[in-house]
Amino acid sequence: MAKKTLTYQQAIEELETILSKMENNELEIDHLSNQVKRASELISFCKDKLKRTEEDVSKILDKMES
């Protein structure tokens, strides 16, 4: 079975869901730690994706100026 690739949009949506549950006290204490860990992973993924995208766009713009 092929591993599904997470997109930036999916990561943001999952983060929003976790945040909403935390704000509305919908997370059971037994799941809180796991959800905070998952949120941390998603934030790292998003930061990395943004950095790589910025670098790619910069390279493209540099080539256009040459």
C-alpha positions as a printed Julia matrix, in Angstrom:
66×3 Matrix{Float64}:
   0.0    0.0     0.0
   1.38   3.4    -1.0
   2.04   5.93    1.73
  -0.14   9.03    1.36
   1.85  12.24    1.09
   0.76  14.97    3.46
   0.1   18.33    1.84
   0.61  21.71    3.45
  -3.15  22.33    3.36
  -3.91  19.0     5.04
  -1.37  19.75    7.76
  -2.91  23.17    8.41
  -6.4   21.69    8.56
  -5.28  19.02   11.02
  -3.57  21.67   13.16
  -6.75  23.75   13.14
  -8.77  20.72   14.25
  -6.38  19.98   17.12
  -6.37  23.63   18.18
 -10.15  23.83   18.09
 -10.47  20.72   20.25
  -7.98  22.13   22.74
  -9.74  25.51   22.89
 -13.12  23.86   23.41
 -11.86  21.39   26.02
 -12.81  18.49   23.76
  -9.58  16.56   24.23
  -9.46  13.93   26.91
  -6.41  14.16   29.12
  -5.36  10.7    27.91
  -5.07  12.03   24.34
  -3.72  15.52   25.05
  -0.04  14.55   25.03
  -0.37  12.68   21.73
  -2.23  15.56   20.13
   0.36  18.12   21.28
   3.09  15.87   19.88
   1.22  15.57   16.57
   0.73  19.35   16.45
   4.47  19.81   16.95
   5.2   17.42   14.07
   2.73  19.25   11.83
   4.22  22.65   12.69
   7.7   21.36   11.84
   6.39  19.96    8.56
   4.75  23.28    7.66
   7.82  25.34    8.56
  10.01  23.07    6.45
   7.58  23.21    3.53
   7.46  27.01    3.68
  11.26  27.26    3.81
  11.72  24.94    0.84
   9.06  26.8    -1.14
  10.69  30.15   -0.38
  14.06  28.79   -1.54
  12.54  27.41   -4.75
  10.79  30.68   -5.55
  13.99  32.6    -4.84
  15.93  30.4    -7.26
  13.28  30.87   -9.94
  13.3   34.64   -9.52
  17.1   34.72   -9.6
  17.08  32.78  -12.91
  14.51  35.18  -14.34
  16.71  38.16  -13.49
  19.77  36.61  -15.16
